[in-house]
Amino acid sequence: MNLPGKKLRERIDLYERLMRLDKPIGILLLLWPTLWALWLSARGRPNWLVVWIFVLGTVLMRSAGCVINDLADRNFDPHVARTRERPLAAGRVSANEAILLFLALVAAAFALVLPLFSWLLAGLCVAALFLAASYPFSKRFLAVPQAYLGVAFGFGIPMAYAVELGRVPLEAWWLLLANVFWAIAYDTEYALVDRADDLKIGIRSSAITFGRADVAAVMLCYALALGLIAALGYRLGLGELFYCGLTIAAAIAAYHYTLIRERDPQRCFTAFRHNNWLGASVFAGIALDFLVTSGING
């Protein structure tokens, strides 16, 4: 038996779990708003090299965010049923290993965007890194850290506009605000799974802050997110396919109400994971509307 090879595979497996590569839902929730912004800023015709750079950058930065999150929460995670077996919480990966992995992922992400370099993009990259690294600590003092997560998860939006237009117009910030509301909605569903454990260990979350209004707050945030996206689409003159995508997204949000209204942890987690399809529906509406419009006008 090749023991060194086996040990290496075990370490790689632990690092993959630390980066949550075995749970791609986080990557997708980070990716969809970035793709919305790339298509909207380029009016349906983004540069494909830019698209691939942003897709790979999303994977790297989400992975880095998971590493720094587990590093910050390594003393809390052993007390939460869902997280106690994470590599850092279980003591199978050291803090020094996690720091080195985080730095390597961040370095790779910065190297990836070098072909797109501008001072505006460089400043936004630094801001994105700060948001990703500081989000885990926001749970210590913010009543609704999910709003902070929404900014962190949506920061690909201003970066996409910066690359495509060389500036960040007002529409980018409205789209970012929509993503904040969406993140509050889906991450509150996620927080409902851990509410009992979070109360015990003193971690803040929207599920705790909203109290018995948690389900209503989730649905209100869905409505605000989709309403802002609809208003932006109207301003940009998008057509029927765009609104079809939003209608499907709204139907998905309504379905989530049936999952979370009883606050059953497993059904709340199902609703959280199902948000991938909500983000995909919005993107499909945007992309197809531009595709059909360009075909008619082309």
Secondary structure, 3 states (H helix, E strand, C coil): CCHHHHHHHHHHHHHHHHCCCCCCHHHHHHHHHHHHHHHHHCCCCCCHHHHHHHHHHHHHHHHHHHHHHHHHCCCCHHHCCCCCCCCCCCCCCCHHHHHHHHHHHHHHHHHHCHHHCCHHHHHHHHHHHHHHHHHHHHCCCCCCHHHHHHHHHCCHHHHHHHHHHCCCCHHHHHHHHHHHHHHHHHHHHHHHHHHHHHHHHCCCCHHHHCHHHHHHHHHHHHHHHHHHHHHHHHHCCCCHHHHHHHHHHHHHHHHHHHHHCCCCHHHHHHHHHHHHHHHHHHHHHHHHHHHHHHHHHC
